[in-house]
Amino acid sequence: MQQTNAEPKIKIVLLGRKNSGKSSFLNLLLNHDASATATPSLDVVGVEEVRQEMHPFGSVLWFDVPGFSNDDTSNQLKTIAPVLHKADVAVLVCEGDEIGTIERDIITHLELKRIPRIVVFNKADTHAIGDPEGAIVANSLDKSSRTQVLTELKAALIRVCPEDLLVPPVFIGDLAPRGGTVIMMVPNDYDYVKGRLPLPQAQVIRDCLDHNQMIMTVKESEYAKVLQNLKTPPDLVICDSSLVSQMVVQTPNGIKCTSFSVLTARMLGDLQQMTDGALAVWRLKDGDKVLIAEPILPENLQDDISTVKIPRWLSEKTGKDLLIEHMYGSSCPLGLENYSLVIHRGLHQQSRKDFLEEQSRCLAAGVPLTNYSVCASELHGLLAKILEPFPNTLERYQRRREEIIQTVPNKKF
């Protein structure tokens, strides 16, 4: 997913009348994006294909077709039929909020072809735009608006894309070589249904087998002994969230390790957003509200991670008097913008589409989002170690953490 020559996950056709600012809109999205590459299409004259890496989707392919005019709408729709046949989603760029004959013809054709669409009301700087009714409002010449526009576009893609286009990336198959060795470290006493493994552990085993890797499952008490007995160090170690501290202490330098929770965060959502959310704990102030959300009510509330441990660690590490709230069954309440941080638990109980929508809503509300394992690892100074298998995310995390160290005084890093 880090390579621009990878098979595109989503193919998007960019439509609009002449002078609607369609190409300017695409240039806004691609600005400062060194991974974007453009080549003329060989199938349809005048169509440009542009590849872009777009988190959390991976490689996205844009088809930028020539602008429409009143006298050739029908003929051009026929001309670009091969492009429309390839497209998963259409983005219709309008001049202001004008939906004229051209736009209605395009919309009718897209509905006939059953192609989901996203509408953009462009040139907001020169046109008065009323109620957008779900459309993205943009001024493509304002480079400072790129982040906001891109965020809204991602949220719209998550809404309209069919579920099969949001297929998760591989779980761990890309983190170890073919024939490599992976160690899965589990607690001595599994608090789980007898005779079964939790879903993430089962997914790791299945993914290793699918990628011709060797997988060893060991209890925490046997982990150090297994490392000593191996002639060749393992390529990757994965542990339960409760064992991160032990894994980091007992794992020699040079052996990459991570947790099931981090792997699940990468598979179901945007791991970079989750690490950004973990760093947000150092910016919390007295009186800030923190929401801890999980799909179901835990059975044991006496020393549960979400109700006892996370609140205690937040208080001890930040030194702030925080208002901790819990929500079960729904993690996106009304008034989301009133929270300074959302900590999620139980990612494996959600679909990728549901969690991507949750991430996009938090991003739109300006609320940092993380999960309990990533957050706990940051609070204990262990997050950098378990991000080693993900160099791009690790580099971003280290850079942003250094910025916080320099700008937020008196923090217990």
Salt bridges, closest charged atoms under 4 A:
GLU7 OE2 - LYS11 NZ 3.73
ASP43 OD2 - LYS86 NZ 2.55
ASP64 OD1 - LYS22 NZ 2.73
GLU95 OE2 - LYS123 NZ 3.71
GLU95 OE2 - HIS127 NE2 3.51
GLU98 OE2 - ARG17 NH2 3.62
GLU103 OE2 - ARG17 NE 2.79
GLU111 OE2 - ARG117 NH1 3.35
ASP174 OD1 - ARG266 NH2 2.95
ASP207 OD1 - HIS211 ND1 3.55
ASP210 OD1 - ARG206 NH2 2.70
GLU222 OE1 - LYS225 NZ 3.63
ASP276 OD2 - ARG396 NH2 2.50
ASP276 OD2 - ARG400 NH1 3.21
ASP288 OD2 - LYS285 NZ 3.88
GLU294 OE1 - ARG345 NH1 3.88
ASP304 OD1 - ARG345 NH1 2.93
GLU325 OE2 - LYS289 NZ 3.37
GLU358 OE2 - HIS344 NE2 3.62
GLU378 OE2 - ARG401 NE 2.98
GLU388 OE1 - LYS385 NZ 3.18
GLU395 OE2 - ARG399 NE 3.35
